[in-house]
Amino acid sequence: ATLPGGLSGLHVVIDPGHGAATYLSKELFERLGATVDTINAAPDGRNINLHCGSQHLDSLRARVLETSADLGVAFDGDADRVILSDENGEMVDGDQILAICALDMLREGTLFQKTLVTTPMSNMGLEVAIKEAGGVPLIQRNG
């Protein structure tokens, strides 16, 4: 329901970093209609994020460019963070992803109470962009 049009026609490279997203991510993207190329997807219990995944993006960038993929997705080991690559190998980090989504939702009027909740680790530019678009950035501190 989140992606009513699916991802049909897109070529996606996934780097799960030999971690938690290794098996589910490929199936998820395929079910959404994407053609999937997976790298660094052979966990052995010791190689999670070893020169791959969201902290080591060179192999993702190279495969995206080599295969003319539309999108690259790199997960961290426990799959709670992601870095994206566009078709040119340019990386899009978490704050940029939040800005893209939140600004789109503000334009559509679908961002609940016009509020984006972030952590103190988020870039101040994200806060400024949300405020300038009429949104409310809320920084959630631990506790």
C-alpha positions, 0 to 999 in steps of 0.5 A: 500500500505504501508503494501503490505503483510498485517498483516494476521496471526498476533495476535495484542493487542491494548490499545487505552487508552480510547482515539481517537484510540479506534474505528479506530485502531481495524478496521484498524488492522482487515482490515490488516488481524490481529486478534485483542484483544483490552483493555482499549477501553471504553471512557467515556470522563474522563478516557482517559489515566487513568492507560492505554495507552502509559504512562501506559504499564503494562496492555498491557504487561500483555495481550500480554504475557497472550494471546501469542500475536505477537505485542502490540500497545499502543496509547496516548489519541489523537493517535499521539504517539505509544509504541509497545510491542514485543511478550515477553512484551518488549517495543519499544518506538518512537525513537526505532521505528524511528530507525528501520524504518529509518535504513531499509529505508536507506538500501533499498534506500527509505529514502528521501534524506537519511534524518530523521527529529526528534525533540529535544526530540529524543534520541541522540542515534537515531542521532548517529545510523542514521549518522553511517548508512550514513543518515542525522539526522535533528533536527526540532525545533519549529518555 
